[in-house]
């Protein structure tokens, strides 16, 4: 994961390679550090080659942390691999944001 130039007050990072069970622990640590680096986090997932439900769980974690802590979280771009998983699960495109509002709503309602 590499930092990108900030856009406004959004800390921007690009995730490359696999976002899967094999890298979940490593990415979780990096993503949580990135999340804590500013008032908003923007992730570019356009360079993600492989994406599975472990990667999705990391994104859901960030969405829930953002909703609970009042921080913004956005996916600014997504690869075909990422969008294929989102489409399979009925979430639409990763960068469209509808899935974020559904996850955030569940968080504020206290669902896990």
C-alpha positions, -999 to +999 in steps of 0.1 A: +000+000+000+014+034-009+004+069+001-008+092-026-011+130-026-038+143-003-070+155-019-084+182+004-084+167+039-086+131+026-055+109+032-052+089-001-036+055-004-033+030-033-036-007-025-018-029-051-014-066-055-037-090-037-063-080-011-070-115+001-068-138+030-031-142+024-024-105+031-054-097+054-034-093+086-007-072+069-032-050+052-054-046+083-024-030+102-016-007+072-052+003+066-058+011+103-027+033+104-039+050+072-073+055+087-059+072+117-037+095+096-064+121+090-101+131+091-109+111+060-095+081+041-096+076+003-086+043-011-076+036-047-082-001-053-076+000-091-043-019-088-058-048-067-052-080-087-071-105-064-099-097-040-118-120-018-141-118+012-112-111+036-105-080+015-142-071+017-141-075+055-113-050+057-133-025+038-164-031+059-142-026+090-131+008+077-167+017+069-179+008+103-150+026+121-157+056+100-194+056+108-188+051+145-161+078+147-175+103+123-147+099+098-153+098+060-142+067+041-143+065+003-132+040-024-121+063-053-113+036-078-116-002-080-102-029-102-124-055-121-115-081-094-129-058-066-160-049-086-167-085-095-169-095-058-191-065-050-214-073-079-216-110-069-227-099-034-252-073-047-233-043-036-229-026-070-196-009-078-171-005-049-166+032-056-203+040-059-207+044-021-242+028-017-226-002+001-209+022+025-242+038+036-258+003+042-228-008+063-228+026+082-266+023+088-261-012+103-233+002+125-253+030+139-282+007+146-259-016+166-259-046+142-228-066+138 
